[in-house]
Amino acid sequence: MTWELIWKIVFIVVLSLFAVMAVAVTVLGARDVRKLLARLKDEQSKDDE
């Protein structure tokens, strides 16, 4: 096994993990923002009453 092959494998693994984390942060972050906006809307409607 050459150093070049080892670094290619490491690069591919790290790039894959980064892609998975980026998707997870995007999806979970969007869910949290939707919850936040819904909560703010509910609080505003309570204040208006």
mmCIF entry with sequence, helices, sheets and N, C-alpha, C, O atoms, coordinates in Angstrom:
data_MODEL
# 
_entry.id   MODEL 
# 
_entity.id                         1 
_entity.type                       polymer 
_entity.pdbx_number_of_molecules   1 
# 
_entity_poly.entity_id                      1 
_entity_poly.type                           'polypeptide(L)' 
_entity_poly.nstd_linkage                   no 
_entity_poly.nstd_monomer                   no 
_entity_poly.pdbx_seq_one_letter_code       MTWELIWKIVFIVVLSLFAVMAVAVTVLGARDVRKLLARLKDEQSKDDE 
_entity_poly.pdbx_seq_one_letter_code_can   MTWELIWKIVFIVVLSLFAVMAVAVTVLGARDVRKLLARLKDEQSKDDE 
_entity_poly.pdbx_strand_id                 A 
# 
loop_
_entity_poly_seq.entity_id 
_entity_poly_seq.num 
_entity_poly_seq.mon_id 
_entity_poly_seq.hetero 
1 1  MET n 
1 2  THR n 
1 3  TRP n 
1 4  GLU n 
1 5  LEU n 
1 6  ILE n 
1 7  TRP n 
1 8  LYS n 
1 9  ILE n 
1 10 VAL n 
1 11 PHE n 
1 12 ILE n 
1 13 VAL n 
1 14 VAL n 
1 15 LEU n 
1 16 SER n 
1 17 LEU n 
1 18 PHE n 
1 19 ALA n 
1 20 VAL n 
1 21 MET n 
1 22 ALA n 
1 23 VAL n 
1 24 ALA n 
1 25 VAL n 
1 26 THR n 
1 27 VAL n 
1 28 LEU n 
1 29 GLY n 
1 30 ALA n 
1 31 ARG n 
1 32 ASP n 
1 33 VAL n 
1 34 ARG n 
1 35 LYS n 
1 36 LEU n 
1 37 LEU n 
1 38 ALA n 
1 39 ARG n 
1 40 LEU n 
1 41 LYS n 
1 42 ASP n 
1 43 GLU n 
1 44 GLN n 
1 45 SER n 
1 46 LYS n 
1 47 ASP n 
1 48 ASP n 
1 49 GLU n 
# 
_struct_asym.id          A 
_struct_asym.entity_id   1 
# 
_struct_conf.conf_type_id            HELX_P 
_struct_conf.id                      HELX_P1 
_struct_conf.pdbx_PDB_helix_id       AA1 
_struct_conf.beg_label_comp_id       TRP 
_struct_conf.beg_label_asym_id       A 
_struct_conf.beg_label_seq_id        3 
_struct_conf.pdbx_beg_PDB_ins_code   ? 
_struct_conf.end_label_comp_id       ASP 
_struct_conf.end_label_asym_id       A 
_struct_conf.end_label_seq_id        48 
_struct_conf.pdbx_end_PDB_ins_code   ? 
_struct_conf.beg_auth_comp_id        TRP 
_struct_conf.beg_auth_asym_id        A 
_struct_conf.beg_auth_seq_id         3 
_struct_conf.end_auth_comp_id        ASP 
_struct_conf.end_auth_asym_id        A 
_struct_conf.end_auth_seq_id         48 
_struct_conf.pdbx_PDB_helix_class    1 
_struct_conf.details                 ? 
_struct_conf.pdbx_PDB_helix_length   46 
# 
_struct_conf_type.id          HELX_P 
_struct_conf_type.criteria    ? 
_struct_conf_type.reference   ? 
# 
loop_
_atom_site.group_PDB 
_atom_site.id 
_atom_site.type_symbol 
_atom_site.label_atom_id 
_atom_site.label_alt_id 
_atom_site.label_comp_id 
_atom_site.label_asym_id 
_atom_site.label_entity_id 
_atom_site.label_seq_id 
_atom_site.pdbx_PDB_ins_code 
_atom_site.Cartn_x 
_atom_site.Cartn_y 
_atom_site.Cartn_z 
_atom_site.occupancy 
_atom_site.B_iso_or_equiv 
_atom_site.pdbx_formal_charge 
_atom_site.auth_seq_id 
_atom_site.auth_comp_id 
_atom_site.auth_asym_id 
_atom_site.auth_atom_id 
_atom_site.pdbx_PDB_model_num 
ATOM 1   N N  . MET A 1 1  ? 0.857   -1.176 0.000  1.00 0.00 ? 1  MET A N  1 
ATOM 2   C CA . MET A 1 1  ? 0.000   0.000  0.000  1.00 0.00 ? 1  MET A CA 1 
ATOM 3   C C  . MET A 1 1  ? 0.904   1.240  0.000  1.00 0.00 ? 1  MET A C  1 
ATOM 4   O O  . MET A 1 1  ? 1.789   1.379  0.845  1.00 0.00 ? 1  MET A O  1 
ATOM 5   N N  . THR A 1 2  ? 0.666   2.120  -0.948 1.00 0.00 ? 2  THR A N  1 
ATOM 6   C CA . THR A 1 2  ? 1.507   3.315  -1.065 1.00 0.00 ? 2  THR A CA 1 
ATOM 7   C C  . THR A 1 2  ? 0.904   4.470  -0.273 1.00 0.00 ? 2  THR A C  1 
ATOM 8   O O  . THR A 1 2  ? -0.273  4.458  0.087  1.00 0.00 ? 2  THR A O  1 
ATOM 9   N N  . TRP A 1 3  ? 1.741   5.459  -0.016 1.00 0.00 ? 3  TRP A N  1 
ATOM 10  C CA . TRP A 1 3  ? 1.282   6.646  0.692  1.00 0.00 ? 3  TRP A CA 1 
ATOM 11  C C  . TRP A 1 3  ? 0.207   7.375  -0.104 1.00 0.00 ? 3  TRP A C  1 
ATOM 12  O O  . TRP A 1 3  ? -0.734  7.934  0.459  1.00 0.00 ? 3  TRP A O  1 
ATOM 13  N N  . GLU A 1 4  ? 0.362   7.359  -1.403 1.00 0.00 ? 4  GLU A N  1 
ATOM 14  C CA . GLU A 1 4  ? -0.623  8.029  -2.255 1.00 0.00 ? 4  GLU A CA 1 
ATOM 15  C C  . GLU A 1 4  ? -2.001  7.387  -2.096 1.00 0.00 ? 4  GLU A C  1 
ATOM 16  O O  . GLU A 1 4  ? -3.000  8.099  -1.997 1.00 0.00 ? 4  GLU A O  1 
ATOM 17  N N  . LEU A 1 5  ? -2.069  6.087  -2.072 1.00 0.00 ? 5  LEU A N  1 
ATOM 18  C CA . LEU A 1 5  ? -3.336  5.385  -1.904 1.00 0.00 ? 5  LEU A CA 1 
ATOM 19  C C  . LEU A 1 5  ? -3.934  5.658  -0.525 1.00 0.00 ? 5  LEU A C  1 
ATOM 20  O O  . LEU A 1 5  ? -5.140  5.869  -0.396 1.00 0.00 ? 5  LEU A O  1 
ATOM 21  N N  . ILE A 1 6  ? -3.089  5.652  0.498  1.00 0.00 ? 6  ILE A N  1 
ATOM 22  C CA . ILE A 1 6  ? -3.574  5.926  1.860  1.00 0.00 ? 6  ILE A CA 1 
ATOM 23  C C  . ILE A 1 6  ? -4.193  7.316  1.930  1.00 0.00 ? 6  ILE A C  1 
ATOM 24  O O  . ILE A 1 6  ? -5.271  7.485  2.500  1.00 0.00 ? 6  ILE A O  1 
ATOM 25  N N  . TRP A 1 7  ? -3.520  8.319  1.355  1.00 0.00 ? 7  TRP A N  1 
ATOM 26  C CA . TRP A 1 7  ? -4.046  9.680  1.402  1.00 0.00 ? 7  TRP A CA 1 
ATOM 27  C C  . TRP A 1 7  ? -5.307  9.827  0.575  1.00 0.00 ? 7  TRP A C  1 
ATOM 28  O O  . TRP A 1 7  ? -6.189  10.604 0.938  1.00 0.00 ? 7  TRP A O  1 
ATOM 29  N N  . LYS A 1 8  ? -5.416  9.104  -0.522 1.00 0.00 ? 8  LYS A N  1 
ATOM 30  C CA . LYS A 1 8  ? -6.651  9.136  -1.316 1.00 0.00 ? 8  LYS A CA 1 
ATOM 31  C C  . LYS A 1 8  ? -7.808  8.570  -0.507 1.00 0.00 ? 8  LYS A C  1 
ATOM 32  O O  . LYS A 1 8  ? -8.905  9.129  -0.510 1.00 0.00 ? 8  LYS A O  1 
ATOM 33  N N  . ILE A 1 9  ? -7.564  7.459  0.189  1.00 0.00 ? 9  ILE A N  1 
ATOM 34  C CA . ILE A 1 9  ? -8.612  6.847  1.016  1.00 0.00 ? 9  ILE A CA 1 
ATOM 35  C C  . ILE A 1 9  ? -9.015  7.797  2.140  1.00 0.00 ? 9  ILE A C  1 
ATOM 36  O O  . ILE A 1 9  ? -10.204 7.984  2.396  1.00 0.00 ? 9  ILE A O  1 
ATOM 37  N N  . VAL A 1 10 ? -8.041  8.392  2.809  1.00 0.00 ? 10 VAL A N  1 
ATOM 38  C CA . VAL A 1 10 ? -8.327  9.331  3.896  1.00 0.00 ? 10 VAL A CA 1 
ATOM 39  C C  . VAL A 1 10 ? -9.125  10.519 3.363  1.00 0.00 ? 10 VAL A C  1 
ATOM 40  O O  . VAL A 1 10 ? -10.091 10.951 3.992  1.00 0.00 ? 10 VAL A O  1 
ATOM 41  N N  . PHE A 1 11 ? -8.730  11.042 2.220  1.00 0.00 ? 11 PHE A N  1 
ATOM 42  C CA . PHE A 1 11 ? -9.418  12.180 1.615  1.00 0.00 ? 11 PHE A CA 1 
ATOM 43  C C  . PHE A 1 11 ? -10.868 11.840 1.302  1.00 0.00 ? 11 PHE A C  1 
ATOM 44  O O  . PHE A 1 11 ? -11.767 12.627 1.599  1.00 0.00 ? 11 PHE A O  1 
ATOM 45  N N  . ILE A 1 12 ? -11.100 10.692 0.715  1.00 0.00 ? 12 ILE A N  1 
ATOM 46  C CA . ILE A 1 12 ? -12.464 10.284 0.357  1.00 0.00 ? 12 ILE A CA 1 
ATOM 47  C C  . ILE A 1 12 ? -13.317 10.080 1.606  1.00 0.00 ? 12 ILE A C  1 
ATOM 48  O O  . ILE A 1 12 ? -14.479 10.486 1.636  1.00 0.00 ? 12 ILE A O  1 
ATOM 49  N N  . VAL A 1 13 ? -12.749 9.454  2.634  1.00 0.00 ? 13 VAL A N  1 
ATOM 50  C CA . VAL A 1 13 ? -13.495 9.235  3.884  1.00 0.00 ? 13 VAL A CA 1 
ATOM 51  C C  . VAL A 1 13 ? -13.848 10.563 4.541  1.00 0.00 ? 13 VAL A C  1 
ATOM 52  O O  . VAL A 1 13 ? -14.989 10.762 4.957  1.00 0.00 ? 13 VAL A O  1 
ATOM 53  N N  . VAL A 1 14 ? -12.890 11.465 4.637  1.00 0.00 ? 14 VAL A N  1 
ATOM 54  C CA . VAL A 1 14 ? -13.130 12.759 5.279  1.00 0.00 ? 14 VAL A CA 1 
ATOM 55  C C  . VAL A 1 14 ? -14.132 13.577 4.473  1.00 0.00 ? 14 VAL A C  1 
ATOM 56  O O  . VAL A 1 14 ? -15.012 14.217 5.048  1.00 0.00 ? 14 VAL A O  1 
ATOM 57  N N  . LEU A 1 15 ? -14.011 13.564 3.165  1.00 0.00 ? 15 LEU A N  1 
ATOM 58  C CA . LEU A 1 15 ? -14.947 14.300 2.319  1.00 0.00 ? 15 LEU A CA 1 
ATOM 59  C C  . LEU A 1 15 ? -16.362 13.732 2.449  1.00 0.00 ? 15 LEU A C  1 
ATOM 60  O O  . LEU A 1 15 ? -17.334 14.487 2.459  1.00 0.00 ? 15 LEU A O  1 
ATOM 61  N N  . SER A 1 16 ? -16.479 12.432 2.546  1.00 0.00 ? 16 SER A N  1 
ATOM 62  C CA . SER A 1 16 ? -17.785 11.801 2.726  1.00 0.00 ? 16 SER A CA 1 
ATOM 63  C C  . SER A 1 16 ? -18.402 12.177 4.070  1.00 0.00 ? 16 SER A C  1 
ATOM 64  O O  . SER A 1 16 ? -19.588 12.495 4.149  1.00 0.00 ? 16 SER A O  1 
ATOM 65  N N  . LEU A 1 17 ? -17.597 12.138 5.116  1.00 0.00 ? 17 LEU A N  1 
ATOM 66  C CA . LEU A 1 17 ? -18.101 12.523 6.437  1.00 0.00 ? 17 LEU A CA 1 
ATOM 67  C C  . LEU A 1 17 ? -18.535 13.980 6.460  1.00 0.00 ? 17 LEU A C  1 
ATOM 68  O O  . LEU A 1 17 ? -19.550 14.317 7.070  1.00 0.00 ? 17 LEU A O  1 
ATOM 69  N N  . PHE A 1 18 ? -17.779 14.838 5.805  1.00 0.00 ? 18 PHE A N  1 
ATOM 70  C CA . PHE A 1 18 ? -18.146 16.252 5.734  1.00 0.00 ? 18 PHE A CA 1 
ATOM 71  C C  . PHE A 1 18 ? -19.476 16.421 5.014  1.00 0.00 ? 18 PHE A C  1 
ATOM 72  O O  . PHE A 1 18 ? -20.317 17.209 5.447  1.00 0.00 ? 18 PHE A O  1 
ATOM 73  N N  . ALA A 1 19 ? -19.676 15.696 3.926  1.00 0.00 ? 19 ALA A N  1 
ATOM 74  C CA . ALA A 1 19 ? -20.928 15.791 3.176  1.00 0.00 ? 19 ALA A CA 1 
ATOM 75  C C  . ALA A 1 19 ? -22.111 15.339 4.025  1.00 0.00 ? 19 ALA A C  1 
ATOM 76  O O  . ALA A 1 19 ? -23.168 15.970 4.009  1.00 0.00 ? 19 ALA A O  1 
ATOM 77  N N  . VAL A 1 20 ? -21.936 14.251 4.765  1.00 0.00 ? 20 VAL A N  1 
ATOM 78  C CA . VAL A 1 20 ? -23.009 13.753 5.633  1.00 0.00 ? 20 VAL A CA 1 
ATOM 79  C C  . VAL A 1 20 ? -23.319 14.768 6.730  1.00 0.00 ? 20 VAL A C  1 
ATOM 80  O O  . VAL A 1 20 ? -24.486 15.026 7.026  1.00 0.00 ? 20 VAL A O  1 
ATOM 81  N N  . MET A 1 21 ? -22.295 15.337 7.325  1.00 0.00 ? 21 MET A N  1 
ATOM 82  C CA . MET A 1 21 ? -22.510 16.325 8.381  1.00 0.00 ? 21 MET A CA 1 
ATOM 83  C C  . MET A 1 21 ? -23.179 17.581 7.834  1.00 0.00 ? 21 MET A C  1 
ATOM 84  O O  . MET A 1 21 ? -24.046 18.156 8.492  1.00 0.00 ? 21 MET A O  1 
ATOM 85  N N  . ALA A 1 22 ? -22.786 18.009 6.644  1.00 0.00 ? 22 ALA A N  1 
ATOM 86  C CA . ALA A 1 22 ? -23.385 19.198 6.048  1.00 0.00 ? 22 ALA A CA 1 
ATOM 87  C C  . ALA A 1 22 ? -24.871 18.985 5.792  1.00 0.00 ? 22 ALA A C  1 
ATOM 88  O O  . ALA A 1 22 ? -25.677 19.879 6.050  1.00 0.00 ? 22 ALA A O  1 
ATOM 89  N N  . VAL A 1 23 ? -25.238 17.822 5.293  1.00 0.00 ? 23 VAL A N  1 
ATOM 90  C CA . VAL A 1 23 ? -26.653 17.524 5.054  1.00 0.00 ? 23 VAL A CA 1 
ATOM 91  C C  . VAL A 1 23 ? -27.410 17.462 6.381  1.00 0.00 ? 23 VAL A C  1 
ATOM 92  O O  . VAL A 1 23 ? -28.512 18.001 6.493  1.00 0.00 ? 23 VAL A O  1 
ATOM 93  N N  . ALA A 1 24 ? -26.832 16.818 7.371  1.00 0.00 ? 24 ALA A N  1 
ATOM 94  C CA . ALA A 1 24 ? -27.499 16.705 8.673  1.00 0.00 ? 24 ALA A CA 1 
ATOM 95  C C  . ALA A 1 24 ? -27.714 18.084 9.309  1.00 0.00 ? 24 ALA A C  1 
ATOM 96  O O  . ALA A 1 24 ? -28.792 18.364 9.832  1.00 0.00 ? 24 ALA A O  1 
ATOM 97  N N  . VAL A 1 25 ? -26.706 18.931 9.264  1.00 0.00 ? 25 VAL A N  1 
ATOM 98  C CA . VAL A 1 25 ? -26.828 20.271 9.850  1.00 0.00 ? 25 VAL A CA 1 
ATOM 99  C C  . VAL A 1 25 ? -27.880 21.085 9.101  1.00 0.00 ? 25 VAL A C  1 
ATOM 100 O O  . VAL A 1 25 ? -28.652 21.820 9.716  1.00 0.00 ? 25 VAL A O  1 
ATOM 101 N N  . THR A 1 26 ? -27.910 20.956 7.786  1.00 0.00 ? 26 THR A N  1 
ATOM 102 C CA . THR A 1 26 ? -28.892 21.691 6.997  1.00 0.00 ? 26 THR A CA 1 
ATOM 103 C C  . THR A 1 26 ? -30.316 21.245 7.323  1.00 0.00 ? 26 THR A C  1 
ATOM 104 O O  . THR A 1 26 ? -31.194 22.078 7.548  1.00 0.00 ? 26 THR A O  1 
ATOM 105 N N  . VAL A 1 27 ? -30.539 19.952 7.348  1.00 0.00 ? 27 VAL A N  1 
ATOM 106 C CA . VAL A 1 27 ? -31.884 19.433 7.600  1.00 0.00 ? 27 VAL A CA 1 
ATOM 107 C C  . VAL A 1 27 ? -32.327 19.743 9.025  1.00 0.00 ? 27 VAL A C  1 
ATOM 108 O O  . VAL A 1 27 ? -33.424 20.259 9.237  1.00 0.00 ? 27 VAL A O  1 
ATOM 109 N N  . LEU A 1 28 ? -31.484 19.434 9.994  1.00 0.00 ? 28 LEU A N  1 
ATOM 110 C CA . LEU A 1 28 ? -31.868 19.664 11.396 1.00 0.00 ? 28 LEU A CA 1 
ATOM 111 C C  . LEU A 1 28 ? -31.958 21.155 11.709 1.00 0.00 ? 28 LEU A C  1 
ATOM 112 O O  . LEU A 1 28 ? -32.808 21.567 12.499 1.00 0.00 ? 28 LEU A O  1 
ATOM 113 N N  . GLY A 1 29 ? -31.106 21.959 11.108 1.00 0.00 ? 29 GLY A N  1 
ATOM 114 C CA . GLY A 1 29 ? -31.169 23.405 11.303 1.00 0.00 ? 29 GLY A CA 1 
ATOM 115 C C  . GLY A 1 29 ? -32.446 23.996 10.742 1.00 0.00 ? 29 GLY A C  1 
ATOM 116 O O  . GLY A 1 29 ? -33.054 24.866 11.365 1.00 0.00 ? 29 GLY A O  1 
ATOM 117 N N  . ALA A 1 30 ? -32.862 23.528 9.560  1.00 0.00 ? 30 ALA A N  1 
ATOM 118 C CA . ALA A 1 30 ? -34.111 24.014 8.969  1.00 0.00 ? 30 ALA A CA 1 
ATOM 119 C C  . ALA A 1 30 ? -35.296 23.641 9.854  1.00 0.00 ? 30 ALA A C  1 
ATOM 120 O O  . ALA A 1 30 ? -36.228 24.429 10.020 1.00 0.00 ? 30 ALA A O  1 
ATOM 121 N N  . ARG A 1 31 ? -35.257 22.441 10.419 1.00 0.00 ? 31 ARG A N  1 
ATOM 122 C CA . ARG A 1 31 ? -36.343 22.021 11.315 1.00 0.00 ? 31 ARG A CA 1 
ATOM 123 C C  . ARG A 1 31 ? -36.399 22.928 12.544 1.00 0.00 ? 31 ARG A C  1 
ATOM 124 O O  . ARG A 1 31 ? -37.483 23.326 12.973 1.00 0.00 ? 31 ARG A O  1 
ATOM 125 N N  . ASP A 1 32 ? -35.239 23.255 13.110 1.00 0.00 ? 32 ASP A N  1 
ATOM 126 C CA . ASP A 1 32 ? -35.204 24.116 14.286 1.00 0.00 ? 32 ASP A CA 1 
ATOM 127 C C  . ASP A 1 32 ? -35.698 25.524 13.960 1.00 0.00 ? 32 ASP A C  1 
ATOM 128 O O  . ASP A 1 32 ? -36.391 26.140 14.770 1.00 0.00 ? 32 ASP A O  1 
ATOM 129 N N  . VAL A 1 33 ? -35.349 26.030 12.792 1.00 0.00 ? 33 VAL A N  1 
ATOM 130 C CA . VAL A 1 33 ? -35.805 27.367 12.405 1.00 0.00 ? 33 VAL A CA 1 
ATOM 131 C C  . VAL A 1 33 ? -37.318 27.372 12.232 1.00 0.00 ? 33 VAL A C  1 
ATOM 132 O O  . VAL A 1 33 ? -37.981 28.326 12.640 1.00 0.00 ? 33 VAL A O  1 
ATOM 133 N N  . ARG A 1 34 ? -37.877 26.315 11.631 1.00 0.00 ? 34 ARG A N  1 
ATOM 134 C CA . ARG A 1 34 ? -39.335 26.235 11.493 1.00 0.00 ? 34 ARG A CA 1 
ATOM 135 C C  . ARG A 1 34 ? -40.006 26.213 12.865 1.00 0.00 ? 34 ARG A C  1 
ATOM 136 O O  . ARG A 1 34 ? -41.019 26.883 13.068 1.00 0.00 ? 34 ARG A O  1 
ATOM 137 N N  . LYS A 1 35 ? -39.454 25.453 13.802 1.00 0.00 ? 35 LYS A N  1 
ATOM 138 C CA . LYS A 1 35 ? -40.021 25.411 15.158 1.00 0.00 ? 35 LYS A CA 1 
ATOM 139 C C  . LYS A 1 35 ? -39.948 26.792 15.819 1.00 0.00 ? 35 LYS A C  1 
ATOM 140 O O  . LYS A 1 35 ? -40.900 27.229 16.466 1.00 0.00 ? 35 LYS A O  1 
ATOM 141 N N  . LEU A 1 36 ? -38.816 27.466 15.652 1.00 0.00 ? 36 LEU A N  1 
ATOM 142 C CA . LEU A 1 36 ? -38.635 28.792 16.238 1.00 0.00 ? 36 LEU A CA 1 
ATOM 143 C C  . LEU A 1 36 ? -39.655 29.774 15.685 1.00 0.00 ? 36 LEU A C  1 
ATOM 144 O O  . LEU A 1 36 ? -40.280 30.518 16.442 1.00 0.00 ? 36 LEU A O  1 
ATOM 145 N N  . LEU A 1 37 ? -39.826 29.779 14.368 1.00 0.00 ? 37 LEU A N  1 
ATOM 146 C CA . LEU A 1 37 ? -40.779 30.700 13.757 1.00 0.00 ? 37 LEU A CA 1 
ATOM 147 C C  . LEU A 1 37 ? -42.207 30.383 14.189 1.00 0.00 ? 37 LEU A C  1 
ATOM 148 O O  . LEU A 1 37 ? -42.994 31.302 14.416 1.00 0.00 ? 37 LEU A O  1 
ATOM 149 N N  . ALA A 1 38 ? -42.553 29.117 14.308 1.00 0.00 ? 38 ALA A N  1 
ATOM 150 C CA . ALA A 1 38 ? -43.890 28.742 14.770 1.00 0.00 ? 38 ALA A CA 1 
ATOM 151 C C  . ALA A 1 38 ? -44.106 29.197 16.208 1.00 0.00 ? 38 ALA A C  1 
ATOM 152 O O  . ALA A 1 38 ? -45.177 29.697 16.554 1.00 0.00 ? 38 ALA A O  1 
ATOM 153 N N  . ARG A 1 39 ? -43.095 29.024 17.036 1.00 0.00 ? 39 ARG A N  1 
ATOM 154 C CA . ARG A 1 39 ? -43.204 29.447 18.433 1.00 0.00 ? 39 ARG A CA 1 
ATOM 155 C C  . ARG A 1 39 ? -43.360 30.968 18.528 1.00 0.00 ? 39 ARG A C  1 
ATOM 156 O O  . ARG A 1 39 ? -44.161 31.462 19.322 1.00 0.00 ? 39 ARG A O  1 
ATOM 157 N N  . LEU A 1 40 ? -42.601 31.701 17.727 1.00 0.00 ? 40 LEU A N  1 
ATOM 158 C CA . LEU A 1 40 ? -42.715 33.157 17.744 1.00 0.00 ? 40 LEU A CA 1 
ATOM 159 C C  . LEU A 1 40 ? -44.087 33.607 17.258 1.00 0.00 ? 40 LEU A C  1 
ATOM 160 O O  . LEU A 1 40 ? -44.649 34.563 17.793 1.00 0.00 ? 40 LEU A O  1 
ATOM 161 N N  . LYS A 1 41 ? -44.629 32.936 16.258 1.00 0.00 ? 41 LYS A N  1 
ATOM 162 C CA . LYS A 1 41 ? -45.958 33.267 15.749 1.00 0.00 ? 41 LYS A CA 1 
ATOM 163 C C  . LYS A 1 41 ? -47.004 33.012 16.821 1.00 0.00 ? 41 LYS A C  1 
ATOM 164 O O  . LYS A 1 41 ? -47.912 33.824 16.998 1.00 0.00 ? 41 LYS A O  1 
ATOM 165 N N  . ASP A 1 42 ? -46.894 31.892 17.545 1.00 0.00 ? 42 ASP A N  1 
ATOM 166 C CA . ASP A 1 42 ? -47.831 31.589 18.624 1.00 0.00 ? 42 ASP A CA 1 
ATOM 167 C C  . ASP A 1 42 ? -47.757 32.633 19.728 1.00 0.00 ? 42 ASP A C  1 
ATOM 168 O O  . ASP A 1 42 ? -48.788 33.070 20.239 1.00 0.00 ? 42 ASP A O  1 
ATOM 169 N N  . GLU A 1 43 ? -46.549 33.034 20.099 1.00 0.00 ? 43 GLU A N  1 
ATOM 170 C CA . GLU A 1 43 ? -46.393 34.044 21.156 1.00 0.00 ? 43 GLU A CA 1 
ATOM 171 C C  . GLU A 1 43 ? -46.961 35.374 20.709 1.00 0.00 ? 43 GLU A C  1 
ATOM 172 O O  . GLU A 1 43 ? -47.566 36.088 21.509 1.00 0.00 ? 43 GLU A O  1 
ATOM 173 N N  . GLN A 1 44 ? -46.777 35.717 19.451 1.00 0.00 ? 44 GLN A N  1 
ATOM 174 C CA . GLN A 1 44 ? -47.307 36.989 18.948 1.00 0.00 ? 44 GLN A CA 1 
ATOM 175 C C  . GLN A 1 44 ? -48.836 36.970 18.939 1.00 0.00 ? 44 GLN A C  1 
ATOM 176 O O  . GLN A 1 44 ? -49.469 37.971 19.274 1.00 0.00 ? 44 GLN A O  1 
ATOM 177 N N  . SER A 1 45 ? -49.421 35.858 18.566 1.00 0.00 ? 45 SER A N  1 
ATOM 178 C CA . SER A 1 45 ? -50.885 35.784 18.546 1.00 0.00 ? 45 SER A CA 1 
ATOM 179 C C  . SER A 1 45 ? -51.451 35.838 19.977 1.00 0.00 ? 45 SER A C  1 
ATOM 180 O O  . SER A 1 45 ? -52.533 36.384 20.194 1.00 0.00 ? 45 SER A O  1 
ATOM 181 N N  . LYS A 1 46 ? -50.730 35.279 20.938 1.00 0.00 ? 46 LYS A N  1 
ATOM 182 C CA . LYS A 1 46 ? -51.181 35.368 22.346 1.00 0.00 ? 46 LYS A CA 1 
ATOM 183 C C  . LYS A 1 46 ? -51.104 36.799 22.841 1.00 0.00 ? 46 LYS A C  1 
ATOM 184 O O  . LYS A 1 46 ? -51.976 37.247 23.585 1.00 0.00 ? 46 LYS A O  1 
ATOM 185 N N  . ASP A 1 47 ? -50.057 37.528 22.433 1.00 0.00 ? 47 ASP A N  1 
ATOM 186 C CA . ASP A 1 47 ? -49.900 38.912 22.864 1.00 0.00 ? 47 ASP A CA 1 
ATOM 187 C C  . ASP A 1 47 ? -50.975 39.811 22.246 1.00 0.00 ? 47 ASP A C  1 
ATOM 188 O O  . ASP A 1 47 ? -51.393 40.794 22.858 1.00 0.00 ? 47 ASP A O  1 
ATOM 189 N N  . ASP A 1 48 ? -51.417 39.476 21.044 1.00 0.00 ? 48 ASP A N  1 
ATOM 190 C CA . ASP A 1 48 ? -52.425 40.275 20.373 1.00 0.00 ? 48 ASP A CA 1 
ATOM 191 C C  . ASP A 1 48 ? -53.805 40.125 21.018 1.00 0.00 ? 48 ASP A C  1 
ATOM 192 O O  . ASP A 1 48 ? -54.643 41.017 20.896 1.00 0.00 ? 48 ASP A O  1 
ATOM 193 N N  . GLU A 1 49 ? -54.039 39.031 21.685 1.00 0.00 ? 49 GLU A N  1 
ATOM 194 C CA . GLU A 1 49 ? -55.347 38.789 22.317 1.00 0.00 ? 49 GLU A CA 1 
ATOM 195 C C  . GLU A 1 49 ? -55.527 39.541 23.565 1.00 0.00 ? 49 GLU A C  1 
ATOM 196 O O  . GLU A 1 49 ? -56.574 39.437 24.204 1.00 0.00 ? 49 GLU A O  1 
# 
